[in-house]
Protein backbone atom coordinates (compact mmCIF):
# COMPACT_ATOMS: atom_id res chain seq x y z
CA UNK A 1 0.00 0.00 0.00
CA UNK A 2 1.30 3.42 -0.93
CA UNK A 3 0.09 6.81 0.13
CA UNK A 4 -0.19 9.03 -2.95
CA UNK A 5 1.16 12.54 -3.22
CA UNK A 6 -0.86 14.15 -5.98
CA UNK A 7 -0.58 17.15 -8.28
CA UNK A 8 -3.31 19.79 -8.44
CA UNK A 9 -3.70 21.40 -11.86
CA UNK A 10 -4.40 25.18 -11.82
CA UNK A 11 -6.60 25.50 -14.92
CA UNK A 12 -8.35 28.86 -15.22
CA UNK A 13 -11.86 27.36 -14.96
CA UNK A 14 -11.14 25.79 -11.58
CA UNK A 15 -12.60 26.74 -8.21
CA UNK A 16 -10.34 28.62 -5.80
CA UNK A 17 -11.93 26.95 -2.76
CA UNK A 18 -13.50 23.53 -3.48
CA UNK A 19 -10.36 21.35 -3.54
CA UNK A 20 -8.72 23.20 -0.61
CA UNK A 21 -11.91 22.68 1.42
CA UNK A 22 -11.89 18.96 0.55
CA UNK A 23 -8.25 18.69 1.62
CA UNK A 24 -8.69 20.87 4.70
CA UNK A 25 -6.02 23.38 3.65
CA UNK A 26 -5.98 27.12 3.19
CA UNK A 27 -6.85 28.36 -0.31
CA UNK A 28 -4.04 30.03 -2.21
CA UNK A 29 -6.31 32.40 -4.12
CA UNK A 30 -5.41 30.66 -7.40
CA UNK A 31 -7.80 28.34 -9.26
CA UNK A 32 -7.38 24.66 -8.36
CA UNK A 33 -9.19 22.68 -11.03
CA UNK A 34 -8.14 19.03 -10.93
CA UNK A 35 -6.26 16.77 -8.53
CA UNK A 36 -4.79 13.83 -10.47
CA UNK A 37 -4.38 10.37 -8.95
CA UNK A 38 -2.62 7.76 -11.04
CA UNK A 39 0.29 7.29 -13.40
CA UNK A 40 -0.52 9.65 -16.26
CA UNK A 41 2.81 10.98 -17.62
CA UNK A 42 1.50 14.57 -17.49
CA UNK A 43 1.33 14.58 -13.69
CA UNK A 44 1.90 11.17 -12.09
CA UNK A 45 1.24 10.67 -8.41
CA UNK A 46 4.31 10.07 -6.26
CA UNK A 47 4.95 7.31 -3.73
CA UNK A 48 7.70 6.66 -1.21
CA UNK A 49 8.75 3.09 -0.53
CA UNK A 50 11.64 4.06 1.71
CA UNK A 51 14.02 5.55 -0.82
CA UNK A 52 12.39 8.92 -1.42
CA UNK A 53 9.48 10.05 -3.56
CA UNK A 54 9.19 8.36 -6.97
CA UNK A 55 6.58 8.80 -9.70
CA UNK A 56 4.00 6.01 -9.66
CA UNK A 57 4.54 5.69 -13.42
CA UNK A 58 8.21 4.80 -12.76
CA UNK A 59 7.26 2.26 -10.08
CA UNK A 60 4.87 0.54 -12.49
CA UNK A 61 7.35 0.65 -15.38
CA UNK A 62 10.01 -1.05 -13.23
CA UNK A 63 7.81 -4.13 -12.61
CA UNK A 64 4.41 -3.89 -14.33
CA UNK A 65 3.32 -7.47 -13.66
CA UNK A 66 3.93 -7.08 -9.94
CA UNK A 67 2.13 -3.74 -9.69
CA UNK A 68 -0.71 -4.32 -12.16
CA UNK A 69 -1.00 -8.09 -12.32
CA UNK A 70 -0.29 -10.33 -15.35
CA UNK A 71 -3.87 -10.17 -16.64
CA UNK A 72 -3.95 -6.37 -16.71
CA UNK A 73 -0.59 -6.23 -18.50
CA UNK A 74 -1.80 -8.73 -21.13
CA UNK A 75 -4.99 -6.77 -21.72
CA UNK A 76 -3.88 -3.14 -21.43
CA UNK A 77 -0.10 -3.23 -21.66
CA UNK A 78 2.42 -2.25 -18.97
CA UNK A 79 0.57 0.87 -17.81
CA UNK A 80 -2.25 1.82 -15.48
CA UNK A 81 -5.16 2.19 -17.93
CA UNK A 82 -7.16 4.77 -15.97
CA UNK A 83 -6.74 8.18 -14.35
CA UNK A 84 -8.73 9.25 -11.28
CA UNK A 85 -9.35 12.93 -10.57
CA UNK A 86 -11.09 15.29 -8.23
CA UNK A 87 -12.56 17.95 -10.53
CA UNK A 88 -13.66 21.38 -9.25
CA UNK A 89 -15.36 23.57 -11.87
CA UNK A 90 -16.23 27.20 -11.13
CA UNK A 91 -16.82 28.10 -14.79
CA UNK A 92 -17.63 26.01 -17.89
CA UNK A 93 -15.09 23.65 -19.40
CA UNK A 94 -14.84 23.44 -23.17
CA UNK A 95 -17.69 21.79 -25.06
CA UNK A 96 -16.09 18.59 -26.35
CA UNK A 97 -16.32 15.02 -27.59
CA UNK A 98 -13.94 12.07 -27.46
CA UNK A 99 -13.23 9.57 -30.27
CA UNK A 100 -13.87 5.86 -30.10
CA UNK A 101 -10.91 3.50 -30.19
CA UNK A 102 -10.87 3.03 -33.99
CA UNK A 103 -11.20 6.78 -34.60
CA UNK A 104 -8.38 7.50 -32.16
CA UNK A 105 -6.09 4.97 -33.84
CA UNK A 106 -6.87 6.36 -37.29
CA UNK A 107 -6.52 9.99 -36.24
CA UNK A 108 -3.27 9.41 -34.37
CA UNK A 109 -1.73 7.45 -37.24
CA UNK A 110 -2.78 10.16 -39.71
CA UNK A 111 -1.25 13.01 -37.71
CA UNK A 112 1.89 11.00 -37.02
CA UNK A 113 2.18 10.20 -40.73
CA UNK A 114 1.80 13.89 -41.65
CA UNK A 115 4.43 14.86 -39.13
CA UNK A 116 2.19 17.06 -37.00
CA UNK A 117 4.26 17.93 -33.90
CA UNK A 118 2.96 16.35 -30.70
CA UNK A 119 2.71 19.78 -29.03
CA UNK A 120 1.20 21.62 -32.02
CA UNK A 121 -1.87 23.65 -30.97
CA UNK A 122 -3.85 22.25 -33.91
CA UNK A 123 -3.03 18.63 -33.07
CA UNK A 124 -6.18 16.62 -32.25
CA UNK A 125 -4.80 13.19 -31.29
CA UNK A 126 -2.16 12.97 -28.57
CA UNK A 127 -2.33 9.17 -28.46
CA UNK A 128 -4.09 6.19 -30.06
CA UNK A 129 -6.54 5.53 -27.22
CA UNK A 130 -10.17 6.35 -26.57
CA UNK A 131 -11.29 8.41 -23.58
CA UNK A 132 -14.57 7.27 -22.05
CA UNK A 133 -15.16 8.92 -18.69
CA UNK A 134 -17.43 8.95 -15.66
CA UNK A 135 -18.16 11.94 -13.41
CA UNK A 136 -19.66 11.39 -9.94
CA UNK A 137 -20.93 14.43 -8.04
CA UNK A 138 -19.64 15.28 -4.56
CA UNK A 139 -21.71 18.48 -4.52
CA UNK A 140 -24.60 19.54 -6.78
CA UNK A 141 -22.94 19.39 -10.19
CA UNK A 142 -24.15 20.99 -13.43
CA UNK A 143 -23.26 19.83 -16.91
CA UNK A 144 -24.35 19.36 -20.51
CA UNK A 145 -24.61 15.87 -21.94
CA UNK A 146 -25.82 14.60 -25.31
CA UNK A 147 -28.20 16.10 -27.85
CA UNK A 148 -31.74 17.09 -27.04
CA UNK A 149 -34.56 15.69 -29.14
CA UNK A 150 -34.62 17.98 -32.23
CA UNK A 151 -38.21 19.01 -31.58
CA UNK A 152 -37.38 19.95 -28.01
CA UNK A 153 -34.27 21.84 -29.15
CA UNK A 154 -36.39 23.68 -31.72
CA UNK A 155 -38.90 24.72 -29.04
CA UNK A 156 -36.13 25.92 -26.73
CA UNK A 157 -34.53 28.01 -29.50
CA UNK A 158 -37.85 29.34 -30.81
CA UNK A 159 -38.82 30.65 -27.37
CA UNK A 160 -35.77 32.94 -27.46
CA UNK A 161 -37.41 34.87 -30.33
CA UNK A 162 -34.09 35.64 -32.04
CA UNK A 163 -34.58 36.06 -35.80
CA UNK A 164 -31.17 34.62 -36.74
CA UNK A 165 -32.03 31.38 -34.92
CA UNK A 166 -35.20 30.75 -36.94
CA UNK A 167 -33.42 28.89 -39.79
CA UNK A 168 -32.04 26.44 -37.21
CA UNK A 169 -35.53 25.98 -35.76
CA UNK A 170 -36.88 25.20 -39.24
CA UNK A 171 -34.13 22.64 -39.88
CA UNK A 172 -34.77 20.92 -36.55
CA UNK A 173 -38.46 20.62 -37.40
CA UNK A 174 -38.04 19.56 -41.04
CA UNK A 175 -35.34 16.89 -41.14
CA UNK A 176 -34.72 13.47 -39.61
CA UNK A 177 -32.96 13.49 -36.25
CA UNK A 178 -29.35 12.81 -37.19
CA UNK A 179 -29.44 14.98 -40.31
CA UNK A 180 -31.04 17.91 -38.48
CA UNK A 181 -28.58 17.84 -35.60
CA UNK A 182 -25.58 17.55 -37.94
CA UNK A 183 -26.80 20.37 -40.20
CA UNK A 184 -27.48 22.79 -37.35
CA UNK A 185 -24.23 22.10 -35.50
CA UNK A 186 -22.29 22.50 -38.75
CA UNK A 187 -24.06 25.78 -39.52
CA UNK A 188 -23.38 27.14 -36.04
CA UNK A 189 -19.67 26.29 -36.08
CA UNK A 190 -19.06 27.57 -39.62
CA UNK A 191 -21.13 30.79 -39.43
CA UNK A 192 -19.62 34.22 -39.97
CA UNK A 193 -17.96 35.07 -36.61
CA UNK A 194 -19.35 38.60 -36.37
CA UNK A 195 -22.89 37.54 -37.21
CA UNK A 196 -22.70 34.61 -34.81
CA UNK A 197 -21.39 36.84 -32.02
CA UNK A 198 -24.46 39.07 -32.39
CA UNK A 199 -26.73 36.00 -32.40
CA UNK A 200 -25.07 34.77 -29.22
CA UNK A 201 -25.50 38.20 -27.60
CA UNK A 202 -29.23 38.27 -28.39
CA UNK A 203 -29.78 34.64 -27.42
CA UNK A 204 -27.97 35.11 -24.12
CA UNK A 205 -30.07 38.16 -23.22
CA UNK A 206 -33.25 36.23 -24.02
CA UNK A 207 -32.06 33.19 -22.03
CA UNK A 208 -31.36 35.45 -19.06
CA UNK A 209 -34.91 36.80 -19.25
CA UNK A 210 -36.54 33.39 -19.68
CA UNK A 211 -34.52 31.85 -16.83
CA UNK A 212 -36.70 33.82 -14.39
CA UNK A 213 -39.98 32.29 -15.60
CA UNK A 214 -41.81 30.34 -12.93
CA UNK A 215 -45.19 29.81 -11.36
CA UNK A 216 -48.46 28.18 -12.37
CA UNK A 217 -49.19 30.69 -15.15
CA UNK A 218 -45.78 30.50 -16.81
CA UNK A 219 -45.69 29.34 -20.45
CA UNK A 220 -44.82 25.75 -21.29
CA UNK A 221 -41.22 26.58 -22.11
CA UNK A 222 -40.71 27.74 -18.50
CA UNK A 223 -39.71 24.11 -17.91
CA UNK A 224 -36.45 25.07 -19.62
CA UNK A 225 -35.74 27.82 -17.06
CA UNK A 226 -32.82 26.01 -15.36
CA UNK A 227 -31.29 25.30 -18.78
CA UNK A 228 -31.77 28.91 -19.88
CA UNK A 229 -29.98 30.04 -16.69
CA UNK A 230 -27.09 27.70 -17.49
CA UNK A 231 -26.83 28.93 -21.10
CA UNK A 232 -26.90 32.58 -19.95
CA UNK A 233 -24.10 31.81 -17.49
CA UNK A 234 -22.06 30.13 -20.23
CA UNK A 235 -22.48 33.22 -22.42
CA UNK A 236 -21.18 35.47 -19.64
CA UNK A 237 -18.00 33.41 -19.55
CA UNK A 238 -17.70 33.07 -23.35
CA UNK A 239 -19.39 36.12 -24.93
CA UNK A 240 -19.89 35.71 -28.66
CA UNK A 241 -18.64 32.10 -28.74
CA UNK A 242 -20.61 29.88 -31.17
CA UNK A 243 -20.33 27.15 -28.56
CA UNK A 244 -23.07 28.97 -26.64
CA UNK A 245 -25.58 28.15 -29.39
CA UNK A 246 -24.15 24.64 -29.78
CA UNK A 247 -24.70 24.17 -26.04
CA UNK A 248 -28.39 24.96 -26.50
CA UNK A 249 -28.71 21.79 -28.58
CA UNK A 250 -27.60 19.72 -25.57
CA UNK A 251 -29.34 18.42 -22.47
CA UNK A 252 -28.76 20.35 -19.27
CA UNK A 253 -28.35 18.04 -16.28
CA UNK A 254 -27.88 18.69 -12.56
CA UNK A 255 -26.43 15.81 -10.56
CA UNK A 256 -27.01 15.50 -6.85
CA UNK A 257 -24.20 14.18 -4.60
CA UNK A 258 -23.63 10.49 -5.31
CA UNK A 259 -25.15 10.62 -8.80
CA UNK A 260 -22.99 10.12 -11.88
CA UNK A 261 -22.88 10.40 -15.67
CA UNK A 262 -21.05 8.08 -18.05
CA UNK A 263 -19.77 9.79 -21.21
CA UNK A 264 -18.94 7.47 -24.07
CA UNK A 265 -17.37 8.15 -27.45
CA UNK A 266 -18.96 10.79 -29.66
CA UNK A 267 -21.22 12.28 -26.96
CA UNK A 268 -20.89 16.09 -26.80
CA UNK A 269 -20.60 17.33 -23.24
CA UNK A 270 -19.31 20.03 -20.94
CA UNK A 271 -18.97 20.39 -17.19
CA UNK A 272 -20.28 23.70 -15.88
CA UNK A 273 -20.06 23.94 -12.10
CA UNK A 274 -19.47 21.74 -9.07
CA UNK A 275 -17.11 19.30 -7.36
CA UNK A 276 -16.89 15.69 -8.48
CA UNK A 277 -14.82 12.53 -8.75
CA UNK A 278 -13.91 11.76 -12.36
CA UNK A 279 -12.39 8.61 -13.80
CA UNK A 280 -11.34 8.11 -17.40
CA UNK A 281 -9.28 5.97 -19.71
CA UNK A 282 -5.70 7.20 -19.87
CA UNK A 283 -5.92 9.42 -22.94
CA UNK A 284 -5.65 13.10 -23.91
CA UNK A 285 -7.78 12.95 -27.07
CA UNK A 286 -10.29 15.80 -27.16
CA UNK A 287 -12.21 17.31 -30.10
CA UNK A 288 -13.62 20.71 -29.11
CA UNK A 289 -16.92 22.25 -30.23
CA UNK A 290 -16.52 25.63 -28.53
CA UNK A 291 -16.33 27.48 -25.20
CA UNK A 292 -12.57 27.58 -25.57
CA UNK A 293 -9.79 29.67 -27.09
CA UNK A 294 -8.19 26.42 -28.28
CA UNK A 295 -8.29 24.94 -31.78
CA UNK A 296 -11.67 23.73 -33.11
CA UNK A 297 -11.27 21.33 -36.05
CA UNK A 298 -14.82 21.32 -37.44
CA UNK A 299 -14.41 18.56 -40.10
CA UNK A 300 -12.74 16.18 -37.65
CA UNK A 301 -15.26 17.05 -34.97
CA UNK A 302 -18.14 16.20 -37.31
CA UNK A 303 -16.46 12.85 -38.07
CA UNK A 304 -16.40 11.96 -34.39
CA UNK A 305 -19.68 13.36 -33.02
CA UNK A 306 -22.52 10.88 -32.62
CA UNK A 307 -25.61 12.69 -33.88
CA UNK A 308 -28.18 10.89 -31.75
CA UNK A 309 -30.66 12.49 -29.37
CA UNK A 310 -30.62 10.85 -25.98
CA UNK A 311 -31.66 11.94 -22.49
CA UNK A 312 -28.82 11.76 -19.96
CA UNK A 313 -28.80 8.45 -18.10
CA UNK A 314 -28.06 9.43 -14.50
CA UNK A 315 -26.27 6.60 -12.71
CA UNK A 316 -26.78 5.71 -9.07
CA UNK A 317 -24.56 3.18 -7.33
CA UNK A 318 -25.78 -0.37 -6.86
CA UNK A 319 -24.65 -2.17 -3.70
CA UNK A 320 -23.66 -5.82 -3.46
CA UNK A 321 -23.57 -8.03 -0.39
CA UNK A 322 -20.06 -6.84 0.55
CA UNK A 323 -21.18 -3.20 0.79
CA UNK A 324 -19.38 -2.12 -2.37
CA UNK A 325 -21.56 0.31 -4.36
CA UNK A 326 -20.76 0.10 -8.08
CA UNK A 327 -21.29 2.67 -10.84
CA UNK A 328 -21.81 0.28 -13.74
CA UNK A 329 -20.23 1.25 -17.09
CA UNK A 330 -19.73 -0.70 -20.35
CA UNK A 331 -15.94 -0.55 -20.59
CA UNK A 332 -12.97 -2.43 -19.11
CA UNK A 333 -10.34 0.27 -18.57
CA UNK A 334 -11.91 1.54 -15.38
CA UNK A 335 -14.39 0.59 -12.70
CA UNK A 336 -15.58 3.08 -10.06
CA UNK A 337 -17.29 2.14 -6.83
CA UNK A 338 -17.61 3.51 -3.33
CA UNK A 339 -17.85 2.34 0.26
CA UNK A 340 -19.85 4.23 2.87
CA UNK A 341 -18.30 3.24 6.18
CA UNK A 342 -19.83 3.52 9.65
CA UNK A 343 -17.84 3.76 12.86
CA UNK A 344 -17.58 0.39 14.61
CA UNK A 345 -18.68 -1.66 11.61
CA UNK A 346 -16.80 -4.76 10.52
CA UNK A 347 -13.79 -4.15 8.23
CA UNK A 348 -14.64 -4.15 4.53
CA UNK A 349 -12.21 -6.41 2.67
CA UNK A 350 -11.25 -5.17 -0.78
CA UNK A 351 -10.97 -7.44 -3.84
CA UNK A 352 -7.28 -7.93 -4.57
CA UNK A 353 -7.17 -9.21 -8.15
CA UNK A 354 -6.52 -5.82 -9.78
CA UNK A 355 -4.58 -2.65 -8.96
CA UNK A 356 -6.65 0.00 -7.24
CA UNK A 357 -6.62 3.62 -6.11
CA UNK A 358 -8.63 4.54 -3.04
CA UNK A 359 -9.78 8.12 -2.39
CA UNK A 360 -11.25 9.19 0.94
CA UNK A 361 -13.98 11.70 0.01
CA UNK A 362 -15.33 12.32 3.52
CA UNK A 363 -14.47 11.43 7.10
CA UNK A 364 -11.36 9.48 8.09
CA UNK A 365 -10.66 5.84 7.23
CA UNK A 366 -7.93 3.30 7.77
CA UNK A 367 -6.60 0.97 5.11
CA UNK A 368 -5.16 -2.19 6.65
CA UNK A 369 -3.03 -4.69 4.78
CA UNK A 370 -3.65 -8.41 4.99
CA UNK A 371 -1.76 -10.46 7.59
CA UNK A 372 0.06 -9.46 10.76
CA UNK A 373 2.70 -7.45 8.90
CA UNK A 374 0.38 -5.86 6.34
CA UNK A 375 0.68 -2.40 7.84
CA UNK A 376 -1.92 0.33 7.71
CA UNK A 377 -2.54 3.77 6.24
CA UNK A 378 -4.81 6.40 7.74
CA UNK A 379 -6.55 8.45 5.05
CA UNK A 380 -8.14 11.77 5.90
CA UNK A 381 -10.59 13.51 3.59
CA UNK A 382 -8.97 14.14 0.20
CA UNK A 383 -6.13 11.66 0.74
CA UNK A 384 -5.57 8.62 -1.47
CA UNK A 385 -3.61 5.39 -1.75
CA UNK A 386 -2.43 2.93 -4.39
CA UNK A 387 -2.79 -0.80 -3.71
CA UNK A 388 -0.93 -3.09 -6.17
CA UNK A 389 -2.65 -6.11 -7.69
CA UNK A 390 -2.66 -9.16 -5.44
CA UNK A 391 -2.23 -7.17 -2.23
CA UNK A 392 -5.06 -7.80 0.21
CA UNK A 393 -6.44 -4.91 2.24
CA UNK A 394 -9.51 -3.89 4.21
CA UNK A 395 -11.20 -0.60 5.10
CA UNK A 396 -12.40 0.59 8.51
CA UNK A 397 -13.41 3.94 9.95
CA UNK A 398 -16.18 6.42 9.24
CA UNK A 399 -16.48 8.09 5.87
CA UNK A 400 -16.89 7.61 2.13
CA UNK A 401 -14.19 5.99 0.00
CA UNK A 402 -14.13 5.80 -3.77
CA UNK A 403 -12.42 2.76 -5.26
CA UNK A 404 -10.96 3.05 -8.76
CA UNK A 405 -9.77 -0.09 -10.49
CA UNK A 406 -10.25 -1.96 -13.77
CA UNK A 407 -12.37 -4.88 -14.87
CA UNK A 408 -10.59 -8.12 -14.02
N, C-alpha and C positions, 0 to 999 in steps of 0.2 A: 504494500500500500504506500502510495506517495502523496503527500500534500502538494497541491499545485499552486504555483505562483503565476498569476495570470496578467496579461497585458490588457489595459483598457484603451480603446481607440477613441481619439477625440474628434470624431467627425462633427461638422458644423450643425447637423440636425439633432444632435444628442441633447439630452437633458443635463442641466448643470447639477441637479440634486438627486435624481432617482437612484443611480448606482451608488453614490456615496451614502445615501440613507440605507440602502440594502446592506452595505458593508459596515455601516456604523462608523464612518469616518467623516471628517470635515470636508465640505465641498471646496474645491479650488477656485471656483468661479468660471472655469472653463467647461465647455460641453464634454460630457463623458457618455459616449454613444453605445459602445459595445464592449463587453468583457469576454475575451476569447478563452475557451478551455479546450485544449486538444493539442494536435501536432501539426497544425497548418504552418507551412514554411513562412507565411507572412508575419506571424506572431505566435510562435509555439509557447505553450506553457513550460515552466521550468520545474524541475524536481531536484532534490538533493538526497542522494543515497550514501552520504558520508564523505564524499570527495568534492563538495561544492556544488553549486547550482549548475545544472545541465539542461539543455532543451529536451523536452520530451521526444521531439522528432529524432534527436541523436540517440537517445536511449533505445527507441524502437528500431532505428536503423542498425544498431550494433547487434541486436539479436531479435529479429522480428517474430520468429516462431515462439520464443519464450514469452514475449510481451503480448502478442496478439493471438497466439494459438495457431497450430498448423492449418486448421480449416479456414480461418480468416485469411491467412497468407495465400492459400490456394485460390480462394475466391476473389479477393480484392487486391492481392499483391502485398508487398512488405510495407504497408502504410496504414495508419488509422483512417478508415474510410469516412469518418464523420467529424464535424466540428460543432461543438456546443457553445452557445453564447447566452449572455444576458444582454438584452437589447432595450435601450431606453430612448424612445423617440419623443422629442418635444416639438418637432415640426416634420412635415411630410418627407419621406424618403422618395427617391425617384420611382416613377411608374415604370414597371419592368416586367419582363418575362424571361424564362430560362429555357434552353433547348433540351430536347430529349437526347438520349445517349447517341443515337445515330447522327442527329444533326450536329451535336458537339464534335463528334469524330470527323465528320465531313468538313465542318467549318474550320476546325483547328488545322486539319491537313491542308486545306486550301490556303489559309493565311501563312502557314509555314512554307508551303510550296512557292508562294508569291514573295516570300522574304519580308513579310510585315514584321517590324521589330516587336519584340514581346512587350515593350513598354510604350508603344505608339499609342497616342490618345484615341486613334480611330480603330484600334484593334478590338475585335469583338470576342475572340476565343482565346482565353489564357491557357486552356488545357483541353483535353479530349474527353472530359467527363460531364455528366449531367448534374443538375443542382436542385433536386427536389428538396423541399424544406417544410418544417412544421413550426408554427409559432403558438406558444401556450401563454395565456395572459396571467400575469401576477397582480396587475391592477386592471381596472376597466381599460380596454385596449381597442382603439379604432383603426380600421383599415379598409381598403378596397380589394375586392376579390372577384374575378370573373365577370363576364358580360351579363348585363341585364337582358331580359327578354326584349327583343326589338320594339314591340308595342309599348312596353313599359318605359323603355328609354325614350321613345318618341313622345309619350305623354309628359315625361319629366322635362324634356327640352321644350316642348310646345308651351308649357305653363310659364316659361321664362319670358315669352312674348318678345323675343329678339329676332328681328327680320332675317338676319344673316344665318340663323339656325334653321329656318324653315325648309331649305332644301334637304338638310339632313333628316328632318322629321318626315318629309315626303319619302325619302329613300327607305327609311326604317319601316314605313307603312307598306311600301309597294313591292318589296323584294323578299325572297326567301331569307331565312335567318342568317345563314353564314355569308351569303352574298351581301346582304344589307350591312352587317357589322363590318365586313372587310371594306366595303366601299366608303362608308362613313369614316372609319378610322383612317383610311388612306387619304381621303379628302382633307381631314383635319390636319394631318401631319405634313401635307404637301401644300397647304394653302399659303397665299401671300402673307409674309410675316406681319406686315403693318395692318392688313385687313383683319387677320386673325387676332392680333393684339386688341383691336377695338371690339371684336366679338367677345373676347374673353372679358374685357372690361364691363361691357353691358350685361353679359351673362352673370358675372360675379355680383354686380349690383342687384340684379333681379333675384339671385339665389339668396343674398343677404336679406332681402325684403321677405321672400317666401319662407325663410327659415323661422320666422316669428309666427307663422300661421298655427292656430290651435283652437280648440274649443268645438262644441257640438255643431256650430254653424259654419265651420271652415269648409272650403271646397274639398273635393275628393283628393286633389293632389297635395293637400296638407299632410298626408301620410308620408310624403317625401321630406318633411321639414328637417329631420335630423341629417338626411343626406345633403339637402341644400346648405345647411350650416357647415357641413364638412367641406363641400365644394367652395363655399365662400372663404373659408379659412385657407384652403389650398391656394386660392387666387391671391390672398394677401401675401403669402410667402413667395408665390411665383407669378407676379403680375404679367399678363400678356402671354404667358406660356401656353402653347396649344395643348399641352398635357392636361390643362384644366378642363377643356372640353372633352378630351379623351376620357378623363376620369368620370365624367358624367354618364358615360356608357357603361360604367362598372357598378357592381353592387357595393353599397356601403354596409359595413358590418361592425357591430360593437360586441366584443367579447367581454364576458364577465370573468373574474378570477377563476382559474381552473379550466376554462374553455379554450379550445385550440382550433386552428385552421391548418389543413394540409394543402400545400401548393405544389401541384405537379407541373410537368413540362407544358409550356405553351399557355399557361393561365396568366393573364395580365393581373398585376396586383401592386399595391403600395401600402406601406405601414404609415399611419398618420400620427398617432399619439398613444403613449402608454408604455408600461414596463412589462417585458415578457421574457420567457425562456425560449430560445430558438435553437433548433438543431437542423443540420443540413448535410448533404453529401459534400465531400471536400472538393469544391470547385469554385472558380471565380468567374464563371461564364454568365454574363448579364447582357441582355438586349434591352435598351431603354426606349420608352415611348414618350417621355417628357418629364417635367418637373425636375429638371437637372440642367446644369451648364455643360454637361459632358456630351460626348458624341452620340447622335441618334442616327443609326443606319436604317432608314425606312425600308428599303427592299429586303434586307436580311431580317428585320423585325417581322415583316409580313410573311416571310417564309416560316417563321417559328411560331407565331401566334396561332392558337387554336380558337377559331371563330365559332364558338359554341356558347349559347346562353345557358347559364346554370346558376341556380341559387347557391350561395355558400353553404357547405355542409359543416356545421359547427360540431366539433368532436368533443365528447366528454369521456373521461377515463372510465374504463371498465375494470372492476376489481376481480381478482381470482382468490382462491382459498388461502393463499399465502399473504394476502394483503397488498400485493403489488397491483397498482392501478395503471393500466396500459392505454396509451393513445394509439389506436390501431392505424397503421398506414400500409400501403401496398408495395413497399420497397424493402430491400435487404440491407442497404448501407447504414441505416440507423433505426433505432428502436427507442422511443422515449416512454418512460413510465414514472410513477411517483409513489412514494410511501408517506402516509400521514401517520406519524408516530405519537403515541400517548405515553406520558410518564408512567413508569412501573409496568408497562406491558412487556410481554416476552420478546426477546431479541428476534429481529426479522432476518433470517438467513438470506443471502443474496445468491442467485445462480452464478456459478463460477466458470461456465464453459467459454465465455467470451470476455474480451477486455471491456472495461466499463469506467465511466466518469460519473462521480456522484457530486451533486451540488446541493448544499443545504440552503433552502430558500426561505426558511423561517425557523425560529427557535434555535436550539443547540442539540446536536446529536453526536453519538460516538460510534465510530467504525472500528469493529474489533476483528482481528484476523483469526483464522481457524487455529486450533491447537493452543497449547500452553505458551508457546513462544511466538504467537501470531502478532502480538503488539496491538496497539490501538491508536487511533487518531480522533481527536475531538474537533468537530467542525462547527464553527459558529455561523450565523447567517451570512451568506455570500461566499463562504469558503467551499473548496472543492477538493476532490481526491481522485487519483487514478489507481485502479486495481487491475493488474495484469490478468490475462486469461489463466484459468486454472487455480487462481488464488482464492480460497474460501474466505468469506467475511460475513459479518452480521451487523445490523443497525440497532441501536437502542437510543433512548432519549425522548425528547419532546420537540416535535417540529415537522417540517415538510422537506422531503429529500427527492430531488429529481435524479433518475437513473438513466444515463445515456449509454447505449451499447449498440450492437448490431444483431441481425438475425442469425442465429447459429446455423 
